Amino acid sequence: MSNSLNIRKDGALDLVSLGALVHRLDTGIIPFRKATECAIHVSGGEFNVAANMSDCFGMKTGIVSAMVDYPIGDLIAERVKAMGVKPFYKQFEHNGVNGPNMATVYSDRGQGIRPPVVFYNRSNEAGAQLKPGDFNWDEIFAGGVRWFHSGGIFAALSETTGELIIEGMKAAKKQGAVTSFDLNFRQKLWNIWGGQKKAADVIARIVENVDVLVGNEEDLQKGLGIAGPEVAHASASALDPNSFFDMITKVVAKHPNVKAVATTLREVHSTNRHSWSAVAWVDGKTYTAPTCELDVVDRVGGGDGYASGFFYGLLSGQTPDEAVKLGWAHGGLLTTTIGDTTMVTLEQVRAFAQGGSARIQR
């Protein structure tokens, strides 16, 4: 039996993401507790992929999410529009006092030996209230959709969000879409309502409907309950793909419907200096990107940057090898700009993926 990815040739939308939209207050290199001002970035693990694929890669994408009718909602909706992503919102009314809210992420960027610090305020978040039955999938997928994406951050928000992901994936599958899920395991979010055991249970049920998994070793261990690498590998470099590939065998044994697994490999030397690579397992074969040294401006969104380039490669008919390199190049370039979503061009990504350098482009 062929277990290969079967990607639709056409569709009104190349990719639809399902997840919560957030805004990130970023104080730059100043620690939050001493900050006097901040930049506002619009983000969301699932949205980032749709935004990158639209803005950098020129694909037609959509986001299925919650939207609250107050100025923060307006700000977020404007940025979604600016990234060219088609919105499918369930509207919520703000009571002018305590919500429901669009979630806030607070971050500083760290510097050198001082790591970045990230924390949330997700109290009374509209996205967590989303549940099966909230969206008309037939309408969303009316002209056909080629790829459907969601992730572990959205799954962790409440008892209903994971169920909505499953509903969306089943509807997408009926349309012939490829489904992907970024494990993005966030212990803090699961601890609020379900803990580790609940997380593994919900994620296992989601993954039954998934073709393409994104996640690092820790995500696979905690999210899927897959045993970690043997001690022999445990001391290996963070850039050694072998321990990751060893785990894939276990993932596929547990979830035989999974046809591809991809992740970034990152060795953090300091906040602003990372060695960066990426790998993927597609239909039983393994692919590894080159390794480069990154001078990091803002690391947030690098993983989503990789996923979007990798998905774009597969959707545009490139080989898995080329798709991995495109994702790696885009994710790396994304860390050279502030914010969670892309500011680079397809031309820059292609040049770097083909072994380009940082020499000036005249």
BAGU-933439 format. One record per residue (C-alpha): z, x, y; residue in three letters; residue number from 1. Coordinates in nm, 4 decimals. Layout:
N
+----------+----------+----------+---------+-----+
|        w |        u |        v | residuo | num |
+----------+----------+----------+---------+-----+
|        Z |        X |        Y |     ALA | NUM |
...
+----------+----------+----------+---------+-----+
//
This chain:
362
+----------+----------+----------+---------+-----+
|        w |        u |        v | residuo | num |
+----------+----------+----------+---------+-----+
|   0.0000 |   0.0000 |   0.0000 |     MET |   1 |
|  -0.0881 |   0.1321 |   0.3442 |     SER |   2 |
|   0.2110 |   0.1487 |   0.5710 |     ASN |   3 |
|   0.0185 |   0.2522 |   0.8782 |     SER |   4 |
|   0.0468 |   0.1092 |   1.2279 |     LEU |   5 |
|  -0.2011 |  -0.1666 |   1.2798 |     ASN |   6 |
|  -0.2600 |  -0.1833 |   1.6555 |     ILE |   7 |
|  -0.4487 |  -0.4785 |   1.8034 |     ARG |   8 |
|  -0.7611 |  -0.3717 |   1.9892 |     LYS |   9 |
|  -0.7091 |  -0.6134 |   2.2764 |     ASP |  10 |
|  -0.4637 |  -0.8497 |   2.4415 |     GLY |  11 |
|  -0.3906 |  -0.9853 |   2.7888 |     ALA |  12 |
|  -0.0889 |  -0.7516 |   2.7879 |     LEU |  13 |
|  -0.0753 |  -0.4058 |   2.6321 |     ASP |  14 |
|   0.3049 |  -0.4062 |   2.6174 |     LEU |  15 |
|   0.5890 |  -0.6481 |   2.6844 |     VAL |  16 |
|   0.9502 |  -0.5247 |   2.7117 |     SER |  17 |
|   1.2637 |  -0.7355 |   2.6714 |     LEU |  18 |
|   1.5821 |  -0.6103 |   2.8367 |     GLY |  19 |
|   1.8198 |  -0.6250 |   3.1324 |     ALA |  20 |
|   1.7151 |  -0.4958 |   3.4727 |     LEU |  21 |
|   1.9740 |  -0.2843 |   3.6516 |     VAL |  22 |
|   2.0023 |  -0.0929 |   3.9769 |     HIS |  23 |
|   2.1403 |   0.2587 |   3.9836 |     ARG |  24 |
|   2.3327 |   0.3878 |   4.2822 |     LEU |  25 |
|   2.2681 |   0.7609 |   4.2872 |     ASP |  26 |
|   2.4704 |   0.9916 |   4.5127 |     THR |  27 |
|   2.2564 |   1.2946 |   4.4273 |     GLY |  28 |
|   2.4498 |   1.6159 |   4.3760 |     ILE |  29 |
|   2.7606 |   1.4760 |   4.5512 |     ILE |  30 |
|   3.0266 |   1.3474 |   4.3054 |     PRO |  31 |
|   3.0637 |   0.9697 |   4.3440 |     PHE |  32 |
|   3.4250 |   0.9922 |   4.4535 |     ARG |  33 |
|   3.3259 |   1.1982 |   4.7581 |     LYS |  34 |
|   2.9986 |   1.0243 |   4.8407 |     ALA |  35 |
|   2.9083 |   0.8688 |   5.1741 |     THR |  36 |
|   2.5592 |   0.7436 |   5.0856 |     GLU |  37 |
|   2.3328 |   0.6830 |   4.7896 |     CYS |  38 |
|   1.9770 |   0.6141 |   4.6797 |     ALA |  39 |
|   1.9018 |   0.2954 |   4.4837 |     ILE |  40 |
|   1.6844 |   0.3203 |   4.1731 |     HIS |  41 |
|   1.5683 |   0.0167 |   3.9757 |     VAL |  42 |
|   1.5897 |   0.0704 |   3.6051 |     SER |  43 |
|   1.6765 |  -0.0561 |   3.2586 |     GLY |  44 |
|   1.6054 |   0.1277 |   2.9329 |     GLY |  45 |
|   1.3515 |  -0.1323 |   2.8257 |     GLU |  46 |
|   1.2003 |  -0.1889 |   3.1705 |     PHE |  47 |
|   1.1464 |   0.1858 |   3.2252 |     ASN |  48 |
|   0.8947 |   0.1947 |   2.9392 |     VAL |  49 |
|   0.6932 |  -0.0979 |   3.0816 |     ALA |  50 |
|   0.7076 |   0.0498 |   3.4346 |     ALA |  51 |
|   0.5942 |   0.3969 |   3.3229 |     ASN |  52 |
|   0.3119 |   0.2599 |   3.1125 |     MET |  53 |
|   0.1859 |   0.0519 |   3.4015 |     SER |  54 |
|   0.2306 |   0.2961 |   3.6894 |     ASP |  55 |
|   0.1356 |   0.6263 |   3.5253 |     CYS |  56 |
|  -0.0762 |   0.5203 |   3.2280 |     PHE |  57 |
|  -0.2592 |   0.2211 |   3.3793 |     GLY |  58 |
|  -0.1654 |  -0.0255 |   3.1064 |     MET |  59 |
|  -0.1031 |  -0.3974 |   3.1529 |     LYS |  60 |
|   0.2682 |  -0.4562 |   3.0927 |     THR |  61 |
|   0.5328 |  -0.7245 |   3.1311 |     GLY |  62 |
|   0.9131 |  -0.7489 |   3.1399 |     ILE |  63 |
|   1.1168 |  -1.0379 |   3.0002 |     VAL |  64 |
|   1.4535 |  -1.0399 |   3.1747 |     SER |  65 |
|   1.7209 |  -1.2212 |   3.3757 |     ALA |  66 |
|   1.6890 |  -1.2470 |   3.7543 |     MET |  67 |
|   1.9581 |  -1.3571 |   4.0000 |     VAL |  68 |
|   1.8676 |  -1.5189 |   4.3320 |     ASP |  69 |
|   2.0545 |  -1.2932 |   4.5761 |     TYR |  70 |
|   1.9526 |  -0.9851 |   4.7781 |     PRO |  71 |
|   2.0105 |  -0.7399 |   4.4919 |     ILE |  72 |
|   1.7889 |  -0.9548 |   4.2711 |     GLY |  73 |
|   1.5258 |  -0.9555 |   4.5466 |     ASP |  74 |
|   1.5404 |  -0.5764 |   4.5720 |     LEU |  75 |
|   1.4987 |  -0.5369 |   4.1951 |     ILE |  76 |
|   1.2140 |  -0.7916 |   4.1746 |     ALA |  77 |
|   1.0306 |  -0.6094 |   4.4548 |     GLU |  78 |
|   1.0469 |  -0.2770 |   4.2645 |     ARG |  79 |
|   0.9289 |  -0.4426 |   3.9435 |     VAL |  80 |
|   0.6296 |  -0.5736 |   4.1365 |     LYS |  81 |
|   0.5688 |  -0.2301 |   4.2940 |     ALA |  82 |
|   0.5455 |  -0.0754 |   3.9462 |     MET |  83 |
|   0.2799 |  -0.3329 |   3.8530 |     GLY |  84 |
|   0.4870 |  -0.4975 |   3.5800 |     VAL |  85 |
|   0.4359 |  -0.8707 |   3.5224 |     LYS |  86 |
|   0.7721 |  -1.0497 |   3.5342 |     PRO |  87 |
|   0.8904 |  -1.3254 |   3.2996 |     PHE |  88 |
|   1.2323 |  -1.4160 |   3.4393 |     TYR |  89 |
|   1.5033 |  -1.6604 |   3.3513 |     LYS |  90 |
|   1.6475 |  -1.7381 |   3.6945 |     GLN |  91 |
|   2.0227 |  -1.7479 |   3.7582 |     PHE |  92 |
|   2.1975 |  -1.8768 |   4.0700 |     GLU |  93 |
|   2.4502 |  -1.6475 |   4.2370 |     HIS |  94 |
|   2.7656 |  -1.8242 |   4.3568 |     ASN |  95 |
|   2.8063 |  -1.5934 |   4.6559 |     GLY |  96 |
|   3.1304 |  -1.4491 |   4.5230 |     VAL |  97 |
|   3.1461 |  -1.3144 |   4.1683 |     ASN |  98 |
|   2.8106 |  -1.3703 |   4.0101 |     GLY |  99 |
|   2.6322 |  -1.3864 |   3.7842 |     PRO | 100 |
|   2.5256 |  -1.0342 |   3.8804 |     ASN | 101 |
|   2.2489 |  -0.7842 |   3.8258 |     MET | 102 |
|   2.4252 |  -0.4880 |   3.6615 |     ALA | 103 |
|   2.5045 |  -0.1745 |   3.8588 |     THR | 104 |
|   2.4887 |   0.1797 |   3.7229 |     VAL | 105 |
|   2.6665 |   0.4488 |   3.9253 |     TYR | 106 |
|   2.5621 |   0.8085 |   3.8849 |     SER | 107 |
|   2.5744 |   1.1498 |   4.0368 |     ASP | 108 |
|   2.3314 |   1.4173 |   3.9307 |     ARG | 109 |
|   2.5702 |   1.7020 |   3.8664 |     GLY | 110 |
|   2.4572 |   2.0561 |   3.9384 |     GLN | 111 |
|   2.4569 |   2.3765 |   3.7352 |     GLY | 112 |
|   2.7795 |   2.3941 |   3.5344 |     ILE | 113 |
|   2.8872 |   2.0458 |   3.6556 |     ARG | 114 |
|   2.7420 |   1.7728 |   3.4342 |     PRO | 115 |
|   2.6106 |   1.4379 |   3.5630 |     PRO | 116 |
|   2.8607 |   1.1488 |   3.5560 |     VAL | 117 |
|   2.7407 |   0.7943 |   3.4804 |     VAL | 118 |
|   2.9421 |   0.4715 |   3.4671 |     PHE | 119 |
|   2.8701 |   0.0983 |   3.4968 |     TYR | 120 |
|   2.9739 |  -0.2270 |   3.6478 |     ASN | 121 |
|   2.8280 |  -0.4895 |   3.4161 |     ARG | 122 |
|   3.0862 |  -0.7601 |   3.4816 |     SER | 123 |
|   2.9448 |  -1.1128 |   3.4680 |     ASN | 124 |
|   2.5961 |  -0.9728 |   3.4115 |     GLU | 125 |
|   2.3153 |  -1.2282 |   3.4007 |     ALA | 126 |
|   2.1262 |  -1.0267 |   3.1365 |     GLY | 127 |
|   2.4170 |  -1.0603 |   2.8915 |     ALA | 128 |
|   2.3875 |  -1.4394 |   2.9123 |     GLN | 129 |
|   2.0289 |  -1.4410 |   2.7809 |     LEU | 130 |
|   1.9983 |  -1.6100 |   2.4418 |     LYS | 131 |
|   1.7418 |  -1.7436 |   2.1937 |     PRO | 132 |
|   1.5550 |  -2.0434 |   2.3362 |     GLY | 133 |
|   1.5604 |  -1.9096 |   2.6933 |     ASP | 134 |
|   1.1944 |  -1.8038 |   2.6927 |     PHE | 135 |
|   0.8690 |  -1.9658 |   2.5920 |     ASN | 136 |
|   0.7196 |  -1.6835 |   2.3848 |     TRP | 137 |
|   0.3951 |  -1.8730 |   2.3251 |     ASP | 138 |
|   0.3421 |  -1.8803 |   2.7003 |     GLU | 139 |
|   0.4403 |  -1.5134 |   2.7490 |     ILE | 140 |
|   0.2069 |  -1.4005 |   2.4702 |     PHE | 141 |
|  -0.0635 |  -1.6550 |   2.5576 |     ALA | 142 |
|  -0.3528 |  -1.4101 |   2.5902 |     GLY | 143 |
|  -0.2260 |  -1.1847 |   2.3125 |     GLY | 144 |
|   0.0123 |  -0.8887 |   2.3292 |     VAL | 145 |
|  -0.0464 |  -0.5533 |   2.1599 |     ARG | 146 |
|   0.3034 |  -0.4036 |   2.1634 |     TRP | 147 |
|   0.6559 |  -0.5456 |   2.2035 |     PHE | 148 |
|   0.9523 |  -0.3251 |   2.2937 |     HIS | 149 |
|   1.3280 |  -0.3655 |   2.3232 |     SER | 150 |
|   1.6360 |  -0.1512 |   2.2846 |     GLY | 151 |
|   1.9949 |  -0.0913 |   2.1878 |     GLY | 152 |
|   2.1359 |  -0.1179 |   2.5383 |     ILE | 153 |
|   2.0188 |  -0.4787 |   2.5664 |     PHE | 154 |
|   2.1331 |  -0.5498 |   2.2079 |     ALA | 155 |
|   2.4829 |  -0.4266 |   2.2980 |     ALA | 156 |
|   2.5340 |  -0.6552 |   2.5984 |     LEU | 157 |
|   2.6583 |  -0.9666 |   2.4174 |     SER | 158 |
|   2.6601 |  -1.1732 |   2.0991 |     GLU | 159 |
|   2.3370 |  -1.3469 |   2.2032 |     THR | 160 |
|   2.1144 |  -1.0625 |   2.3251 |     THR | 161 |
|   2.0536 |  -0.9126 |   1.9788 |     GLY | 162 |
|   1.9559 |  -1.2579 |   1.8515 |     GLU | 163 |
|   1.7085 |  -1.2915 |   2.1392 |     LEU | 164 |
|   1.5523 |  -0.9542 |   2.0469 |     ILE | 165 |
|   1.5015 |  -1.0778 |   1.6891 |     ILE | 166 |
|   1.3466 |  -1.4040 |   1.8165 |     GLU | 167 |
|   1.1133 |  -1.2087 |   2.0491 |     GLY | 168 |
|   1.0092 |  -0.9652 |   1.7766 |     MET | 169 |
|   0.9286 |  -1.2442 |   1.5313 |     LYS | 170 |
|   0.7173 |  -1.4192 |   1.7961 |     ALA | 171 |
|   0.5429 |  -1.0910 |   1.8823 |     ALA | 172 |
|   0.4698 |  -1.0195 |   1.5152 |     LYS | 173 |
|   0.3006 |  -1.3611 |   1.4878 |     LYS | 174 |
|   0.0723 |  -1.2435 |   1.7690 |     GLN | 175 |
|  -0.0130 |  -0.9304 |   1.5711 |     GLY | 176 |
|   0.1860 |  -0.7008 |   1.8010 |     ALA | 177 |
|   0.3407 |  -0.3704 |   1.7005 |     VAL | 178 |
|   0.7181 |  -0.3834 |   1.7586 |     THR | 179 |
|   0.9339 |  -0.0949 |   1.8778 |     SER | 180 |
|   1.3055 |  -0.0482 |   1.9330 |     PHE | 181 |
|   1.4870 |   0.2325 |   2.1115 |     ASP | 182 |
|   1.8264 |   0.2654 |   1.9414 |     LEU | 183 |
|   1.9883 |   0.3957 |   2.2640 |     ASN | 184 |
|   2.3329 |   0.3734 |   2.1064 |     PHE | 185 |
|   2.6008 |   0.3194 |   2.3745 |     ARG | 186 |
|   2.9466 |   0.3119 |   2.2143 |     GLN | 187 |
|   3.1156 |   0.1889 |   2.5349 |     LYS | 188 |
|   2.8991 |  -0.1239 |   2.5488 |     LEU | 189 |
|   2.9560 |  -0.2142 |   2.1822 |     TRP | 190 |
|   3.3311 |  -0.1504 |   2.2068 |     ASN | 191 |
|   3.3717 |  -0.4361 |   2.4564 |     ILE | 192 |
|   3.2906 |  -0.7089 |   2.2036 |     TRP | 193 |
|   3.1975 |  -0.5861 |   1.8603 |     GLY | 194 |
|   3.2655 |  -0.2207 |   1.7922 |     GLY | 195 |
|   3.0868 |   0.0085 |   1.5504 |     GLN | 196 |
|   3.0746 |  -0.2305 |   1.2527 |     LYS | 197 |
|   2.9225 |  -0.5149 |   1.4549 |     LYS | 198 |
|   2.6732 |  -0.2734 |   1.6117 |     ALA | 199 |
|   2.5490 |  -0.1538 |   1.2719 |     ALA | 200 |
|   2.5183 |  -0.5144 |   1.1508 |     ASP | 201 |
|   2.3213 |  -0.6381 |   1.4540 |     VAL | 202 |
|   2.0964 |  -0.3312 |   1.4695 |     ILE | 203 |
|   2.0173 |  -0.3488 |   1.0958 |     ALA | 204 |
|   1.8999 |  -0.7090 |   1.1408 |     ARG | 205 |
|   1.6842 |  -0.6130 |   1.4401 |     ILE | 206 |
|   1.5314 |  -0.3121 |   1.2619 |     VAL | 207 |
|   1.4063 |  -0.5373 |   0.9790 |     GLU | 208 |
|   1.1458 |  -0.6511 |   1.2350 |     ASN | 209 |
|   1.0598 |  -0.3082 |   1.3755 |     VAL | 210 |
|   0.7519 |  -0.0876 |   1.3232 |     ASP | 211 |
|   0.8408 |   0.2016 |   1.5550 |     VAL | 212 |
|   1.1919 |   0.3400 |   1.6083 |     LEU | 213 |
|   1.2961 |   0.5665 |   1.8933 |     VAL | 214 |
|   1.6254 |   0.7496 |   1.8664 |     GLY | 215 |
|   1.7922 |   1.0862 |   1.8235 |     ASN | 216 |
|   2.0145 |   1.2017 |   1.5372 |     GLU | 217 |
|   2.3265 |   1.0475 |   1.6887 |     GLU | 218 |
|   2.1459 |   0.7143 |   1.7424 |     ASP | 219 |
|   2.0294 |   0.7133 |   1.3797 |     LEU | 220 |
|   2.3775 |   0.7972 |   1.2531 |     GLN | 221 |
|   2.5716 |   0.5478 |   1.4633 |     LYS | 222 |
|   2.3126 |   0.2755 |   1.5067 |     GLY | 223 |
|   2.1755 |   0.2697 |   1.1531 |     LEU | 224 |
|   2.4714 |   0.4121 |   0.9627 |     GLY | 225 |
|   2.2548 |   0.6961 |   0.8260 |     ILE | 226 |
|   2.4476 |   1.0008 |   0.7039 |     ALA | 227 |
|   2.4110 |   1.3013 |   0.9301 |     GLY | 228 |
|   2.2543 |   1.6360 |   0.8470 |     PRO | 229 |
|   2.4143 |   1.8644 |   0.5864 |     GLU | 230 |
|   2.6477 |   2.1349 |   0.7125 |     VAL | 231 |
|   2.3723 |   2.3936 |   0.6680 |     ALA | 232 |
|   2.1792 |   2.2208 |   0.9456 |     HIS | 233 |
|   2.4760 |   2.1251 |   1.1586 |     ALA | 234 |
|   2.4854 |   2.4596 |   1.3374 |     SER | 235 |
|   2.1088 |   2.4724 |   1.3848 |     ALA | 236 |
|   1.9594 |   2.4649 |   1.7306 |     SER | 237 |
|   1.9228 |   2.1278 |   1.9041 |     ALA | 238 |
|   1.5514 |   2.2078 |   1.9091 |     LEU | 239 |
|   1.5192 |   2.2394 |   1.5311 |     ASP | 240 |
|   1.3376 |   1.9261 |   1.4132 |     PRO | 241 |
|   1.4247 |   1.9740 |   1.0453 |     ASN | 242 |
|   1.7609 |   1.7999 |   1.0493 |     SER | 243 |
|   1.5960 |   1.5047 |   1.2285 |     PHE | 244 |
|   1.3140 |   1.4933 |   0.9714 |     PHE | 245 |
|   1.5721 |   1.5064 |   0.6875 |     ASP | 246 |
|   1.7300 |   1.1917 |   0.8313 |     MET | 247 |
|   1.3962 |   1.0093 |   0.8561 |     ILE | 248 |
|   1.3695 |   1.0069 |   0.4782 |     THR | 249 |
|   1.6986 |   0.8174 |   0.4678 |     LYS | 250 |
|   1.5940 |   0.5835 |   0.7480 |     VAL | 251 |
|   1.2711 |   0.4872 |   0.5719 |     VAL | 252 |
|   1.4467 |   0.4453 |   0.2383 |     ALA | 253 |
|   1.6813 |   0.1974 |   0.4080 |     LYS | 254 |
|   1.4148 |   0.0324 |   0.6263 |     HIS | 255 |
|   1.0777 |   0.0651 |   0.4476 |     PRO | 256 |
|   0.9052 |  -0.1472 |   0.7148 |     ASN | 257 |
|   0.9469 |   0.1345 |   0.9707 |     VAL | 258 |
|   0.6150 |   0.3178 |   1.0153 |     LYS | 259 |
|   0.7040 |   0.5653 |   1.2900 |     ALA | 260 |
|   1.0168 |   0.7320 |   1.4278 |     VAL | 261 |
|   1.0174 |   0.9417 |   1.7445 |     ALA | 262 |
|   1.2690 |   1.1322 |   1.9526 |     THR | 263 |
|   1.3076 |   1.4013 |   2.2154 |     THR | 264 |
|   1.4776 |   1.7333 |   2.1394 |     LEU | 265 |
|   1.6808 |   1.8752 |   2.4224 |     ARG | 266 |
|   1.9007 |   2.1809 |   2.4505 |     GLU | 267 |
|   2.1091 |   2.1676 |   2.7663 |     VAL | 268 |
|   2.1764 |   2.5161 |   2.9071 |     HIS | 269 |
|   2.3028 |   2.3789 |   3.2368 |     SER | 270 |
|   2.2612 |   2.0515 |   3.4238 |     THR | 271 |
|   1.9385 |   2.1800 |   3.5787 |     ASN | 272 |
|   1.8033 |   2.3905 |   3.2923 |     ARG | 273 |
|   1.6998 |   2.2288 |   2.9664 |     HIS | 274 |
|   1.4798 |   2.3425 |   2.6796 |     SER | 275 |
|   1.2667 |   2.0399 |   2.5981 |     TRP | 276 |
|   1.0625 |   1.9366 |   2.2975 |     SER | 277 |
|   0.9827 |   1.6185 |   2.1035 |     ALA | 278 |
|   0.9003 |   1.5083 |   1.7522 |     VAL | 279 |
|   0.7650 |   1.2097 |   1.5668 |     ALA | 280 |
|   0.7246 |   1.0978 |   1.2096 |     TRP | 281 |
|   0.4215 |   0.8711 |   1.1703 |     VAL | 282 |
|   0.3077 |   0.7254 |   0.8364 |     ASP | 283 |
|   0.4746 |   1.0015 |   0.6375 |     GLY | 284 |
|   0.3504 |   1.2934 |   0.8486 |     LYS | 285 |
|   0.5511 |   1.4933 |   1.1017 |     THR | 286 |
|   0.4415 |   1.6061 |   1.4480 |     TYR | 287 |
|   0.6183 |   1.8424 |   1.6864 |     THR | 288 |
|   0.5506 |   1.9025 |   2.0558 |     ALA | 289 |
|   0.5691 |   2.2477 |   2.2140 |     PRO | 290 |
|   0.8977 |   2.3603 |   2.3707 |     THR | 291 |
|   0.9198 |   2.4220 |   2.7438 |     CYS | 292 |
|   1.1928 |   2.5119 |   2.9888 |     GLU | 293 |
|   1.2657 |   2.2329 |   3.2358 |     LEU | 294 |
|   1.4129 |   2.2755 |   3.5820 |     ASP | 295 |
|   1.5728 |   1.9339 |   3.5968 |     VAL | 296 |
|   1.6113 |   1.7336 |   3.9172 |     VAL | 297 |
|   1.7285 |   1.4067 |   3.7576 |     ASP | 298 |
|   1.7515 |   1.3810 |   3.3803 |     ARG | 299 |
|   1.7909 |   1.0004 |   3.3638 |     VAL | 300 |
|   1.4872 |   0.8318 |   3.2096 |     GLY | 301 |
|   1.3428 |   1.1368 |   3.0314 |     GLY | 302 |
|   1.3711 |   0.9719 |   2.6889 |     GLY | 303 |
|   1.2035 |   0.6525 |   2.8126 |     ASP | 304 |
|   0.9407 |   0.8760 |   2.9695 |     GLY | 305 |
|   0.8694 |   1.0250 |   2.6274 |     TYR | 306 |
|   0.8590 |   0.6836 |   2.4565 |     ALA | 307 |
|   0.6126 |   0.5445 |   2.7120 |     SER | 308 |
|   0.3729 |   0.8371 |   2.6809 |     GLY | 309 |
|   0.3957 |   0.8259 |   2.3019 |     PHE | 310 |
|   0.3289 |   0.4485 |   2.2927 |     PHE | 311 |
|   0.0413 |   0.4894 |   2.5392 |     TYR | 312 |
|  -0.1136 |   0.7585 |   2.3193 |     GLY | 313 |
|  -0.1059 |   0.5321 |   2.0144 |     LEU | 314 |
|  -0.2261 |   0.2259 |   2.2092 |     LEU | 315 |
|  -0.5166 |   0.4197 |   2.3591 |     SER | 316 |
|  -0.6346 |   0.5459 |   2.0204 |     GLY | 317 |
|  -0.5161 |   0.9081 |   2.0413 |     GLN | 318 |
|  -0.3999 |   1.0900 |   1.7289 |     THR | 319 |
|  -0.0218 |   1.0921 |   1.6655 |     PRO | 320 |
|  -0.0251 |   1.4620 |   1.7541 |     ASP | 321 |
|  -0.1808 |   1.3904 |   2.0945 |     GLU | 322 |
|   0.0535 |   1.0930 |   2.1470 |     ALA | 323 |
|   0.3586 |   1.3141 |   2.0900 |     VAL | 324 |
|   0.2285 |   1.5722 |   2.3382 |     LYS | 325 |
|   0.1522 |   1.3068 |   2.6021 |     LEU | 326 |
|   0.5021 |   1.1612 |   2.5643 |     GLY | 327 |
|   0.6619 |   1.5053 |   2.5765 |     TRP | 328 |
|   0.4634 |   1.6042 |   2.8861 |     ALA | 329 |
|   0.5402 |   1.2792 |   3.0673 |     HIS | 330 |
|   0.9112 |   1.2804 |   2.9784 |     GLY | 331 |
|   0.9420 |   1.6406 |   3.0938 |     GLY | 332 |
|   0.7600 |   1.5756 |   3.4209 |     LEU | 333 |
|   0.9743 |   1.2652 |   3.4805 |     LEU | 334 |
|   1.2885 |   1.4819 |   3.4960 |     THR | 335 |
|   1.1379 |   1.6695 |   3.7922 |     THR | 336 |
|   1.1619 |   1.3610 |   4.0176 |     THR | 337 |
|   1.4532 |   1.1386 |   4.1148 |     ILE | 338 |
|   1.4964 |   0.7920 |   3.9675 |     GLY | 339 |
|   1.4546 |   0.6496 |   3.6194 |     ASP | 340 |
|   1.0857 |   0.5644 |   3.6306 |     THR | 341 |
|   0.7722 |   0.7701 |   3.6683 |     THR | 342 |
|   0.6431 |   0.9326 |   3.9866 |     MET | 343 |
|   0.3743 |   1.1424 |   3.8191 |     VAL | 344 |
|   0.0049 |   1.0816 |   3.7577 |     THR | 345 |
|  -0.1859 |   1.0588 |   3.4324 |     LEU | 346 |
|  -0.3872 |   1.3615 |   3.5443 |     GLU | 347 |
|  -0.0679 |   1.5690 |   3.5745 |     GLN | 348 |
|   0.0531 |   1.4498 |   3.2341 |     VAL | 349 |
|  -0.2783 |   1.5329 |   3.0649 |     ARG | 350 |
|  -0.2926 |   1.8766 |   3.2238 |     ALA | 351 |
|   0.0600 |   1.9617 |   3.1108 |     PHE | 352 |
|   0.0088 |   1.8135 |   2.7612 |     ALA | 353 |
|  -0.2937 |   2.0382 |   2.7171 |     GLN | 354 |
|  -0.0846 |   2.3464 |   2.7839 |     GLY | 355 |
|  -0.0914 |   2.3327 |   3.1609 |     GLY | 356 |
|   0.1413 |   2.5392 |   3.3732 |     SER | 357 |
|   0.3377 |   2.5001 |   3.6946 |     ALA | 358 |
|   0.0818 |   2.6977 |   3.8932 |     ARG | 359 |
|  -0.0181 |   2.5264 |   4.2147 |     ILE | 360 |
|  -0.2948 |   2.2661 |   4.1786 |     GLN | 361 |
|  -0.5497 |   2.3302 |   4.4518 |     ARG | 362 |
+----------+----------+----------+---------+-----+
//
